[in-house]
Amino acid sequence: MVVSGTRERLQMAAMVASVGAVSGNEVTVFLSMNALQYFVKASSRDAPAEGTFGAKMQGENIPPFKTLFKQAVELGDAKVYPCSMAMDVLGLEREALEPYLGEPRGLTKFLADASGAQIWTF
Amino acid sequence: MAQKTIIDARGSFCPGPLMELIAGIKMAQVGDELEVLSSDKGSANDIPEWIKKVGHEMLETREEAGVWHITVRKAK
């Protein structure tokens, strides 16, 4: 579950999702709140740093979090779902979002599918 | 005939080198060798772990002038 819009948290979420997915784990990502805005198609919006680590990340050759989420899907068969509530609030249609995202999903469906699994929130 | 592919991931931080290797493995044939060049020490430790977990073959890890050369064989 990814809700933060800060660089460090998005990066950590993307790392866990991508490495987890390519290591044989079933990974489902639910994007909501401040996280969703970055997944608007071709958005080049830069996530602000939360602390000194995030500031240090700027200019380093660190794989961008969006690339890692895409690789989680393409190389590890992860599923990345936009939250339908967040889409309503932002006034976004499915077509406005990156094509590697799955169909919008509500919290009830996400929680039902995640029943019995580990849920990590970033 | 088995091929050997060099994946130059120098300068990229974790998990960049691992993801580049995995993309390379997807494209490779069973039996092919892939050598990742990485300047990230974390990746030098992490890549062999990943290889062990998913069941490919680790051939060699060596460091040369601050660059790790990690050679693996696609096993399946």
Backbone of each chain as ProteinMPNN parsed JSONL, in Angstrom:
{"seq_chain_A": "MVVSGTRERLQMAAMVASVGAVSGNEVTVFLSMNALQYFVKASSRDAPAEGTFGAKMQGENIPPFKTLFKQAVELGDAKVYPCSMAMDVLGLEREALEPYLGEPRGLTKFLADASGAQIWTF", "coords_chain_A": {"N_chain_A": [[0.858, -1.169, 0.0], [0.794, 2.042, -1.03], [1.047, 5.277, -0.106], [2.377, 7.611, 0.365], [3.861, 10.681, -0.836], [6.494, 11.261, -0.922], [9.968, 11.25, -1.855], [11.787, 9.358, -0.681], [10.097, 7.378, 0.458], [8.554, 6.506, -1.704], [10.597, 5.461, -3.253], [11.58, 3.383, -1.613], [9.325, 1.757, -1.471], [9.108, 1.063, -4.175], [11.465, -0.344, -4.534], [11.115, -2.557, -2.807], [8.846, -3.673, -3.974], [9.751, -4.317, -6.597], [12.1, -5.942, -6.278], [11.035, -7.881, -4.608], [9.028, -8.954, -6.274], [10.491, -10.035, -8.443], [11.738, -12.049, -7.171], [10.152, -14.188, -6.849], [7.892, -13.744, -5.303], [4.414, -13.082, -4.777], [3.266, -10.043, -5.697], [1.319, -7.254, -4.965], [0.422, -3.977, -5.572], [-1.023, -1.12, -4.177], [-2.001, 1.978, -5.07], [-2.463, 5.082, -3.619], [-3.767, 8.192, -2.227], [-1.248, 10.637, -1.759], [0.555, 9.37, -3.421], [-0.461, 8.663, -5.908], [-0.493, 10.682, -7.907], [1.942, 10.707, -9.28], [1.777, 8.779, -11.156], [0.399, 9.49, -13.327], [0.159, 9.461, -16.818], [3.268, 9.738, -18.428], [4.102, 11.609, -16.619], [6.403, 13.86, -15.3], [6.842, 14.686, -12.887], [8.611, 15.49, -9.98], [9.289, 13.81, -7.005], [9.215, 15.29, -3.806], [11.937, 15.526, -1.454], [11.979, 13.943, 1.752], [13.72, 14.014, 3.828], [17.213, 14.298, 4.788], [18.401, 12.184, 3.465], [16.863, 11.792, 1.204], [17.385, 14.191, -0.085], [20.017, 13.81, -0.707], [19.803, 11.82, -2.546], [19.157, 13.003, -4.909], [20.469, 13.612, -8.088], [22.13, 11.429, -7.934], [22.874, 8.249, -9.425], [20.402, 6.651, -9.19], [18.009, 4.128, -9.637], [14.988, 5.315, -11.058], [11.902, 5.54, -9.213], [9.55, 5.045, -10.626], [10.407, 3.584, -12.824], [11.24, 1.278, -11.526], [8.803, 0.277, -10.49], [7.541, -0.297, -12.891], [9.257, -2.266, -13.873], [8.807, -4.158, -11.916], [6.304, -5.025, -12.66], [6.733, -5.871, -15.344], [8.934, -7.64, -15.264], [8.52, -9.172, -13.02], [5.878, -9.867, -12.815], [4.238, -8.384, -11.103], [1.313, -6.756, -9.749], [-0.048, -3.585, -10.152], [-2.208, -1.419, -8.775], [-4.297, 1.396, -9.247], [-5.94, 3.378, -6.823], [-9.416, 3.636, -6.657], [-10.861, 5.572, -5.312], [-8.959, 7.637, -4.909], [-8.549, 8.326, -7.556], [-11.038, 9.378, -8.236], [-11.089, 11.647, -6.579], [-8.968, 13.11, -7.63], [-9.914, 13.49, -10.12], [-9.321, 11.772, -12.266], [-9.176, 9.683, -15.183], [-8.939, 6.236, -16.187], [-7.427, 6.099, -18.561], [-5.695, 8.199, -18.327], [-3.649, 7.373, -16.827], [-0.482, 5.616, -16.327], [0.214, 2.956, -18.619], [1.018, 0.468, -17.613], [-0.223, 0.077, -15.241], [-2.809, -1.634, -13.409], [-6.405, -2.209, -13.681], [-8.482, 0.268, -12.109], [-9.091, 0.016, -8.604], [-11.054, -0.623, -5.719], [-10.78, -0.139, -2.145], [-11.974, -2.18, -0.695], [-11.947, -4.421, -2.391], [-9.185, -4.687, -2.756], [-8.347, -5.264, -0.116], [-9.756, -7.613, 0.332], [-8.557, -9.345, -1.508], [-6.01, -9.32, -0.488], [-6.186, -10.64, 1.807], [-4.862, -12.469, 4.461], [-2.307, -12.158, 3.521], [0.921, -10.493, 3.797], [0.824, -7.075, 4.586], [2.356, -4.168, 3.673], [2.933, -0.79, 4.369], [3.707, 2.199, 2.757]], "CA_chain_A": [[0.0, 0.0, 0.0], [1.69, 3.199, -1.155], [0.25, 6.496, 0.051], [3.238, 8.783, 0.523], [4.334, 11.328, -2.051], [7.891, 11.698, -0.773], [10.952, 10.515, -2.651], [12.348, 8.195, 0.016], [9.104, 6.312, 0.653], [8.225, 5.949, -3.027], [11.754, 4.667, -3.671], [11.636, 2.139, -0.822], [8.192, 0.94, -1.922], [9.425, 0.545, -5.51], [12.522, -1.351, -4.374], [10.537, -3.773, -2.216], [7.936, -4.267, -4.962], [10.452, -4.889, -7.743], [12.954, -7.065, -5.869], [10.122, -8.915, -4.119], [8.33, -9.603, -7.394], [11.402, -10.846, -9.269], [12.267, -13.145, -6.357], [9.159, -15.255, -6.748], [6.772, -13.418, -4.42], [3.255, -12.459, -5.416], [3.269, -8.652, -5.23], [0.227, -6.382, -5.407], [0.647, -2.619, -5.063], [-2.226, -0.282, -4.195], [-1.524, 3.369, -5.052], [-3.51, 6.014, -3.223], [-3.378, 9.474, -1.608], [-0.232, 11.46, -2.435], [1.405, 8.581, -4.326], [-1.052, 8.399, -7.224], [-0.236, 11.756, -8.883], [3.164, 10.461, -10.072], [1.528, 7.729, -12.14], [-0.271, 10.057, -14.491], [0.971, 9.121, -17.984], [4.391, 10.596, -18.811], [4.344, 12.648, -15.618], [7.827, 13.955, -14.947], [6.828, 15.321, -11.582], [9.663, 14.99, -9.099], [8.802, 13.702, -5.632], [10.084, 16.049, -2.905], [12.641, 14.776, -0.414], [11.413, 14.052, 3.09], [14.817, 14.278, 4.754], [18.54, 14.503, 4.193], [18.714, 11.082, 2.541], [16.181, 12.098, -0.054], [18.112, 15.288, -0.732], [21.265, 13.232, -1.224], [19.472, 10.948, -3.688], [19.098, 13.835, -6.123], [21.718, 13.676, -8.84], [22.804, 10.13, -7.933], [22.344, 7.35, -10.443], [19.519, 5.708, -8.509], [16.919, 3.825, -10.579], [13.771, 6.051, -10.702], [10.904, 4.634, -8.633], [8.568, 4.621, -11.631], [11.038, 2.511, -13.606], [11.229, 0.053, -10.708], [7.434, -0.27, -10.469], [7.291, -0.86, -14.219], [10.014, -3.523, -13.939], [8.116, -5.118, -11.044], [5.211, -5.574, -13.475], [7.201, -6.533, -16.569], [9.884, -8.727, -14.997], [8.119, -9.989, -11.869], [4.432, -10.089, -12.842], [3.52, -7.682, -10.036], [0.122, -6.002, -10.158], [-0.058, -2.262, -9.533], [-3.567, -0.916, -8.97], [-4.634, 2.716, -8.732], [-7.098, 3.41, -5.924], [-10.505, 4.312, -7.368], [-11.224, 6.778, -4.559], [-7.972, 8.69, -5.209], [-8.796, 8.764, -8.93], [-12.224, 10.244, -8.201], [-10.724, 12.927, -5.955], [-8.087, 13.846, -8.557], [-10.601, 13.632, -11.395], [-8.547, 11.053, -13.287], [-9.723, 8.503, -15.841], [-7.934, 5.176, -16.345], [-6.572, 6.39, -19.725], [-4.721, 9.23, -17.971], [-2.587, 6.76, -16.019], [0.512, 4.774, -17.006], [-0.445, 1.734, -19.119], [1.376, -0.765, -16.891], [-1.085, -0.073, -14.068], [-4.001, -2.44, -13.617], [-7.666, -1.475, -13.627], [-8.711, 0.872, -10.792], [-9.606, -0.896, -7.612], [-11.456, -0.053, -4.434], [-10.096, -0.689, -0.971], [-12.613, -3.435, -0.28], [-11.425, -5.485, -3.257], [-7.768, -4.869, -2.442], [-8.216, -5.938, 1.187], [-10.263, -8.98, 0.204], [-7.527, -10.124, -2.204], [-4.784, -9.356, 0.311], [-6.488, -11.348, 3.051], [-3.888, -13.513, 4.799], [-0.967, -11.795, 3.043], [1.55, -9.393, 4.541], [0.58, -5.761, 3.99], [3.313, -3.14, 4.081], [2.46, 0.534, 3.955], [4.768, 3.188, 2.56]], "C_chain_A": [[0.904, 1.232, 0.0], [0.84, 4.467, -1.129], [1.102, 7.763, 0.098], [3.632, 9.377, -0.826], [5.778, 11.776, -1.922], [8.851, 10.713, -1.439], [11.42, 9.235, -1.956], [11.344, 7.048, 0.108], [8.7, 5.67, -0.667], [9.353, 5.04, -3.507], [11.782, 3.328, -2.939], [10.515, 1.196, -1.25], [8.507, 0.284, -3.268], [10.502, -0.528, -5.442], [11.955, -2.656, -3.841], [9.643, -4.473, -3.246], [8.712, -4.968, -6.071], [11.305, -6.093, -7.333], [12.09, -8.212, -5.345], [9.497, -9.683, -5.267], [9.269, -10.484, -8.215], [12.014, -12.0, -8.482], [11.198, -14.19, -6.065], [8.014, -14.978, -5.787], [5.623, -12.815, -5.235], [3.118, -11.052, -4.846], [2.088, -7.891, -5.834], [0.438, -5.022, -4.761], [-0.647, -1.835, -5.225], [-1.769, 1.162, -4.038], [-2.657, 4.305, -4.68], [-2.912, 7.312, -2.69], [-2.311, 10.202, -2.435], [0.623, 10.701, -3.446], [0.864, 8.569, -5.759], [-0.667, 9.42, -8.304], [0.979, 11.473, -9.787], [2.938, 9.456, -11.192], [0.602, 8.187, -13.272], [0.698, 9.88, -15.658], [2.038, 10.18, -18.266], [4.638, 11.755, -17.83], [5.825, 12.683, -15.261], [7.961, 14.637, -13.596], [7.846, 14.664, -10.648], [9.132, 14.944, -7.667], [9.749, 14.445, -4.694], [10.728, 15.164, -1.844], [11.971, 15.004, 0.932], [12.501, 14.435, 4.091], [16.137, 14.386, 4.022], [18.892, 13.393, 3.202], [18.107, 11.353, 1.171], [16.887, 13.207, -0.821], [19.387, 14.757, -1.382], [21.013, 12.355, -2.459], [19.48, 11.716, -5.005], [20.456, 13.839, -6.813], [22.516, 12.383, -8.814], [22.13, 9.244, -8.979], [21.516, 6.24, -9.784], [18.351, 5.416, -9.454], [15.642, 4.556, -10.165], [12.676, 5.103, -10.212], [9.877, 4.175, -9.664], [9.121, 3.506, -12.51], [10.979, 1.2, -12.828], [9.825, -0.562, -10.625], [7.102, -0.933, -11.809], [8.016, -2.207, -14.365], [9.38, -4.583, -13.047], [7.001, -5.809, -11.824], [5.761, -6.426, -14.616], [8.096, -7.736, -16.292], [9.401, -9.66, -13.89], [6.633, -10.263, -11.784], [3.701, -9.478, -11.651], [2.286, -7.021, -10.618], [0.157, -4.676, -9.414], [-1.418, -1.623, -9.825], [-3.719, 0.509, -8.439], [-5.91, 2.623, -7.894], [-8.221, 4.215, -6.582], [-10.952, 5.583, -6.635], [-10.272, 7.929, -4.907], [-8.165, 9.222, -6.628], [-9.993, 9.704, -9.001], [-11.854, 11.628, -7.657], [-9.873, 13.768, -6.91], [-8.744, 14.071, -9.921], [-9.883, 12.957, -12.541], [-9.321, 9.887, -13.876], [-8.585, 7.492, -15.985], [-6.923, 5.507, -17.453], [-5.49, 7.413, -19.397], [-3.516, 8.637, -17.25], [-1.673, 5.871, -16.858], [-0.105, 3.429, -17.413], [-0.087, 0.453, -18.354], [0.59, -0.932, -15.591], [-2.28, -0.958, -14.424], [-5.254, -1.57, -13.583], [-7.87, -0.924, -12.218], [-9.445, -0.082, -9.85], [-10.01, -0.166, -6.346], [-10.732, -0.758, -3.294], [-10.669, -2.037, -0.556], [-12.058, -4.615, -1.074], [-9.953, -5.764, -2.93], [-7.61, -5.664, -1.148], [-8.699, -7.378, 1.113], [-9.198, -9.863, -0.452], [-6.28, -10.301, -1.35], [-4.986, -10.12, 1.617], [-5.489, -12.477, 3.29], [-2.478, -13.212, 4.33], [-0.358, -10.738, 3.972], [1.213, -8.09, 3.83], [1.596, -4.784, 4.556], [2.84, -1.804, 3.535], [3.635, 1.506, 3.88], [4.137, 4.563, 2.382]], "O_chain_A": [[1.687, 1.433, 0.928], [0.02, 4.698, -2.018], [0.592, 8.864, -0.109], [3.724, 8.667, -1.827], [6.247, 12.586, -2.722], [8.573, 9.52, -1.562], [11.447, 8.164, -2.563], [11.689, 5.891, -0.131], [8.524, 4.454, -0.751], [9.107, 3.985, -4.093], [11.98, 2.277, -3.549], [10.722, -0.011, -1.375], [8.215, -0.893, -3.479], [10.465, -1.502, -6.193], [12.267, -3.732, -4.352], [9.671, -5.697, -3.378], [8.374, -6.089, -6.449], [11.24, -7.144, -7.97], [12.38, -9.38, -5.607], [9.44, -10.912, -5.245], [8.877, -11.571, -8.639], [12.724, -12.833, -9.046], [11.336, -14.985, -5.135], [7.237, -15.883, -5.482], [5.838, -12.135, -6.238], [2.883, -10.885, -3.65], [1.888, -7.887, -7.048], [0.611, -4.925, -3.547], [-1.287, -1.881, -6.275], [-1.215, 1.534, -3.003], [-3.695, 4.326, -5.343], [-1.695, 7.499, -2.705], [-2.452, 10.362, -3.647], [1.336, 11.314, -4.241], [1.635, 8.475, -6.714], [-0.53, 9.066, -9.475], [1.033, 11.944, -10.923], [3.785, 9.29, -12.069], [0.1, 7.382, -14.056], [1.899, 10.115, -15.52], [1.738, 11.373, -18.334], [5.292, 12.742, -18.165], [6.423, 11.651, -14.955], [9.035, 15.1, -13.212], [7.92, 13.44, -10.548], [8.587, 15.932, -7.175], [10.963, 14.256, -4.772], [10.139, 14.18, -1.396], [11.467, 16.089, 1.224], [12.227, 15.105, 5.086], [16.181, 14.545, 2.802], [19.596, 13.63, 2.22], [18.744, 11.171, 0.134], [16.976, 13.169, -2.048], [19.782, 15.197, -2.462], [21.894, 12.175, -3.3], [19.768, 11.163, -6.067], [21.481, 14.05, -6.165], [23.474, 12.234, -9.573], [20.98, 9.461, -9.36], [21.878, 5.064, -9.817], [17.763, 6.341, -10.013], [15.235, 4.432, -9.01], [12.534, 3.995, -10.729], [9.386, 3.048, -9.592], [8.393, 2.591, -12.894], [10.703, 0.143, -13.396], [9.678, -1.783, -10.682], [6.469, -1.988, -11.855], [7.463, -3.163, -14.908], [9.408, -5.77, -13.373], [6.776, -7.01, -11.678], [5.318, -7.554, -14.832], [8.026, -8.739, -17.002], [9.825, -10.814, -13.826], [6.163, -10.827, -10.796], [2.662, -9.989, -11.232], [2.213, -6.756, -11.818], [0.365, -4.638, -8.202], [-1.738, -1.324, -10.975], [-3.317, 0.799, -7.312], [-6.834, 1.88, -8.225], [-8.002, 5.346, -7.016], [-11.373, 6.552, -7.266], [-10.71, 9.05, -5.166], [-7.974, 10.411, -6.884], [-9.974, 10.698, -9.727], [-12.259, 12.65, -8.211], [-10.036, 14.986, -6.989], [-8.188, 14.762, -10.775], [-9.832, 13.485, -13.652], [-10.036, 9.183, -13.162], [-7.411, 7.854, -15.913], [-5.729, 5.24, -17.318], [-4.481, 7.495, -20.097], [-2.493, 9.301, -17.08], [-2.037, 5.432, -17.95], [-0.858, 2.833, -16.644], [-0.811, -0.539, -18.439], [0.713, -1.953, -14.915], [-2.705, -1.022, -15.578], [-5.17, -0.347, -13.47], [-7.482, -1.563, -11.24], [-10.298, -0.868, -10.262], [-9.367, 0.808, -5.954], [-10.151, -1.83, -3.468], [-9.937, -2.926, -0.119], [-11.741, -5.665, -0.515], [-9.532, -6.917, -2.84], [-6.835, -6.619, -1.089], [-8.127, -8.263, 1.749], [-8.961, -10.989, -0.013], [-5.575, -11.304, -1.468], [-4.068, -10.231, 2.43], [-5.292, -13.335, 2.429], [-1.542, -13.924, 4.694], [-1.045, -10.169, 4.821], [1.306, -8.008, 2.605], [1.686, -4.597, 5.769], [2.403, -1.703, 2.388], [4.439, 1.617, 4.806], [4.85, 5.55, 2.201]]}, "seq_chain_B": "MAQKTIIDARGSFCPGPLMELIAGIKMAQVGDELEVLSSDKGSANDIPEWIKKVGHEMLETREEAGVWHITVRKAK", "coords_chain_B": {"N_chain_B": [[24.882, -22.91, -29.318], [26.359, -21.498, -26.514], [26.042, -18.164, -25.38], [27.889, -15.263, -24.274], [27.064, -12.51, -22.379], [27.753, -9.156, -21.623], [26.797, -7.056, -19.022], [26.72, -3.823, -18.407], [26.517, -2.197, -15.587], [27.67, -0.237, -14.155], [27.945, 2.441, -11.854], [25.279, 2.555, -11.265], [22.902, 2.389, -8.633], [21.713, 0.021, -6.144], [18.398, -1.235, -6.598], [19.38, -1.364, -9.234], [21.535, -2.726, -10.809], [20.794, -5.438, -10.367], [18.197, -5.531, -11.469], [18.778, -4.962, -14.113], [20.283, -7.194, -14.763], [18.315, -9.179, -14.52], [16.559, -8.465, -16.551], [18.273, -9.015, -18.668], [18.599, -11.781, -18.349], [16.058, -12.671, -18.961], [16.02, -12.301, -21.717], [17.975, -14.027, -22.539], [19.201, -17.336, -23.535], [18.769, -20.653, -22.143], [21.653, -21.768, -20.501], [23.291, -19.769, -21.4], [25.809, -17.32, -20.532], [26.046, -14.555, -18.304], [27.599, -11.548, -17.515], [27.747, -9.26, -15.005], [28.718, -5.947, -14.559], [29.398, -4.036, -11.795], [29.469, -1.19, -9.705], [28.465, -0.997, -7.294], [28.518, -2.061, -4.082], [26.594, -3.312, -2.508], [24.984, -4.566, -4.401], [26.728, -6.496, -5.31], [26.677, -8.304, -3.274], [23.994, -8.911, -3.185], [23.137, -9.909, -5.679], [24.226, -12.595, -5.984], [22.681, -13.784, -3.947], [20.117, -13.568, -4.999], [20.369, -15.123, -7.293], [20.78, -17.637, -6.128], [18.344, -17.976, -4.847], [16.43, -18.049, -6.932], [17.379, -20.065, -8.496], [19.34, -20.079, -10.585], [22.727, -20.337, -11.93], [25.632, -19.559, -10.14], [28.663, -18.346, -11.226], [31.032, -16.823, -10.868], [32.403, -14.299, -8.689], [34.183, -11.414, -8.641], [36.378, -8.75, -7.637], [37.637, -5.888, -9.184], [39.591, -3.206, -9.315], [37.65, -1.596, -7.95], [35.36, -2.343, -9.223], [32.83, -4.723, -9.384], [32.696, -7.92, -10.802], [30.299, -10.011, -11.751], [29.485, -13.15, -12.546], [27.131, -15.202, -14.09], [25.146, -18.133, -14.899], [22.418, -18.819, -16.956], [20.036, -21.055, -15.887], [17.601, -22.161, -16.322]], "CA_chain_B": [[26.152, -22.371, -28.796], [26.07, -20.552, -25.432], [26.558, -16.811, -25.575], [28.195, -14.524, -23.054], [26.631, -11.124, -22.486], [28.239, -8.261, -20.568], [25.813, -6.038, -18.642], [27.491, -2.776, -17.731], [25.634, -1.447, -14.689], [28.52, 0.599, -13.3], [27.392, 3.758, -11.534], [23.882, 2.431, -10.853], [22.732, 1.877, -7.273], [20.75, -1.04, -5.864], [18.562, -2.542, -7.231], [19.598, -1.194, -10.676], [22.278, -3.828, -11.452], [20.008, -6.678, -10.318], [17.1, -5.463, -12.428], [19.364, -5.052, -15.47], [20.636, -8.605, -14.966], [17.092, -9.96, -14.714], [16.101, -8.168, -17.914], [19.191, -9.749, -19.542], [18.307, -13.216, -18.234], [14.803, -12.909, -19.717], [16.325, -12.328, -23.15], [19.007, -15.038, -22.819], [18.811, -18.741, -23.662], [19.305, -21.507, -21.086], [23.059, -22.103, -20.759], [24.049, -18.543, -21.668], [26.447, -16.654, -19.392], [25.894, -13.105, -18.23], [28.536, -10.949, -16.572], [27.314, -7.918, -14.613], [29.724, -5.062, -13.986], [28.705, -3.157, -10.85], [30.317, -0.468, -8.755], [27.667, -0.947, -6.073], [28.898, -3.227, -3.294], [25.366, -3.998, -2.086], [24.538, -5.439, -5.49], [27.656, -7.628, -5.395], [26.206, -9.273, -2.286], [22.59, -9.217, -3.421], [22.923, -10.681, -6.91], [24.369, -14.033, -5.704], [21.517, -14.205, -3.149], [18.97, -13.715, -5.914], [20.662, -16.282, -8.155], [20.556, -18.828, -5.312], [16.906, -18.095, -4.549], [15.597, -18.426, -8.077], [17.868, -21.31, -9.073], [20.321, -20.033, -11.671], [24.04, -20.821, -11.477], [26.647, -18.535, -9.883], [29.948, -18.827, -11.733], [32.179, -16.12, -10.296], [32.323, -12.898, -8.26], [35.508, -10.877, -8.324], [36.466, -7.3, -7.65], [38.793, -5.393, -9.922], [39.645, -1.736, -9.333], [36.399, -0.986, -7.502], [34.218, -2.831, -10.005], [32.551, -6.143, -9.192], [32.316, -8.69, -11.994], [29.491, -11.118, -11.245], [29.159, -13.958, -13.728], [26.105, -16.204, -13.795], [24.647, -18.881, -16.055], [20.972, -19.06, -16.935], [19.918, -22.494, -15.71], [16.253, -22.694, -16.627]], "C_chain_B": [[25.828, -21.307, -27.752], [26.76, -19.217, -25.684], [26.995, -16.247, -24.229], [27.86, -13.06, -23.282], [27.213, -10.327, -21.325], [27.159, -7.223, -20.293], [26.552, -4.986, -17.821], [26.562, -1.912, -16.895], [26.45, -0.581, -13.738], [27.865, 1.956, -13.074], [25.954, 3.691, -11.04], [23.802, 1.839, -9.447], [21.691, 0.768, -7.23], [19.325, -0.507, -6.002], [18.791, -2.461, -8.745], [20.338, -2.357, -11.329], [21.51, -5.149, -11.468], [18.899, -6.66, -11.364], [17.623, -5.552, -13.865], [19.751, -6.491, -15.786], [19.382, -9.424, -15.277], [16.516, -9.717, -16.112], [16.963, -8.931, -18.921], [18.895, -11.241, -19.537], [17.042, -13.562, -19.017], [15.077, -13.092, -21.208], [17.24, -13.495, -23.519], [18.399, -16.436, -22.993], [19.396, -19.507, -22.476], [20.736, -21.905, -21.453], [23.917, -20.881, -21.04], [24.657, -17.992, -20.381], [26.197, -15.154, -19.474], [26.856, -12.58, -17.176], [28.081, -9.516, -16.286], [28.51, -7.161, -14.073], [28.99, -4.086, -13.081], [29.695, -2.468, -9.937], [29.61, -0.357, -7.407], [27.923, -2.223, -5.266], [27.683, -4.028, -2.84], [24.891, -4.976, -3.144], [25.434, -6.664, -5.606], [27.264, -8.705, -4.39], [24.813, -9.791, -2.628], [22.362, -10.119, -4.631], [23.127, -12.181, -6.67], [23.208, -14.586, -4.875], [20.322, -14.48, -4.053], [19.142, -14.95, -6.798], [20.354, -17.588, -7.414], [19.057, -19.05, -5.115], [16.105, -18.582, -5.752], [16.157, -19.616, -8.853], [18.662, -21.206, -10.364], [21.681, -20.411, -11.093], [25.022, -19.656, -11.327], [27.977, -19.074, -10.393], [31.119, -18.137, -11.032], [31.781, -14.726, -9.806], [33.741, -12.449, -7.971], [35.487, -9.365, -8.427], [37.748, -6.892, -8.344], [38.693, -3.879, -9.98], [38.292, -1.101, -9.014], [35.171, -1.4, -8.301], [34.049, -4.325, -9.739], [32.122, -6.753, -10.517], [31.579, -9.924, -11.48], [29.007, -11.911, -12.458], [28.21, -15.083, -13.336], [25.74, -16.957, -15.073], [23.151, -19.087, -15.903], [20.731, -20.558, -16.922], [18.548, -23.043, -16.093], [15.455, -21.695, -17.433]], "O_chain_B": [[25.124, -20.338, -28.039], [27.902, -19.158, -26.139], [26.534, -16.692, -23.178], [28.312, -12.448, -24.249], [27.17, -10.771, -20.178], [26.659, -6.583, -21.218], [26.954, -5.235, -16.684], [25.9, -1.011, -17.412], [25.988, -0.231, -12.651], [27.301, 2.544, -13.996], [25.454, 4.654, -10.458], [24.536, 0.91, -9.11], [20.897, 0.601, -8.156], [19.066, 0.607, -5.547], [18.433, -3.391, -9.468], [19.842, -2.928, -12.3], [21.559, -5.891, -12.448], [18.682, -7.649, -12.064], [16.981, -6.15, -14.728], [19.581, -6.96, -16.911], [19.385, -10.258, -16.183], [16.046, -10.645, -16.77], [16.447, -9.439, -19.917], [18.932, -11.894, -20.58], [16.963, -14.612, -19.655], [14.456, -13.92, -21.873], [17.279, -13.909, -24.677], [17.243, -16.677, -22.644], [20.383, -19.082, -21.877], [20.999, -22.327, -22.579], [25.141, -20.946, -20.932], [24.109, -18.166, -19.292], [26.143, -14.569, -20.555], [26.918, -13.111, -16.067], [28.032, -8.672, -17.182], [29.239, -7.672, -13.223], [28.075, -3.39, -13.521], [30.645, -3.084, -9.454], [30.103, 0.302, -6.491], [27.59, -3.324, -5.706], [27.722, -5.257, -2.79], [24.448, -6.081, -2.828], [24.966, -7.747, -5.956], [27.496, -9.89, -4.63], [24.494, -10.956, -2.393], [21.493, -10.99, -4.607], [22.295, -12.979, -7.103], [22.796, -15.729, -5.074], [19.616, -15.476, -3.899], [18.203, -15.714, -7.022], [19.76, -18.512, -7.969], [18.569, -20.177, -5.207], [15.213, -19.42, -5.617], [15.501, -20.127, -9.761], [18.662, -22.143, -11.162], [21.787, -20.761, -9.918], [25.221, -18.872, -12.255], [28.373, -20.175, -10.01], [32.086, -18.793, -10.645], [30.944, -14.056, -10.412], [34.426, -13.046, -7.141], [34.709, -8.776, -9.177], [38.808, -7.476, -8.119], [37.799, -3.336, -10.629], [37.841, -0.191, -9.709], [34.077, -0.878, -8.088], [35.001, -5.097, -9.853], [31.308, -6.192, -11.251], [32.183, -10.786, -10.84], [28.234, -11.418, -13.278], [28.453, -15.817, -12.378], [25.99, -16.483, -16.182], [22.676, -19.486, -14.84], [21.165, -21.264, -17.832], [18.363, -24.257, -16.177], [14.305, -21.961, -17.783]]}, "name": "protein", "num_of_chains": 2, "seq": "MVVSGTRERLQMAAMVASVGAVSGNEVTVFLSMNALQYFVKASSRDAPAEGTFGAKMQGENIPPFKTLFKQAVELGDAKVYPCSMAMDVLGLEREALEPYLGEPRGLTKFLADASGAQIWTFMAQKTIIDARGSFCPGPLMELIAGIKMAQVGDELEVLSSDKGSANDIPEWIKKVGHEMLETREEAGVWHITVRKAK"}
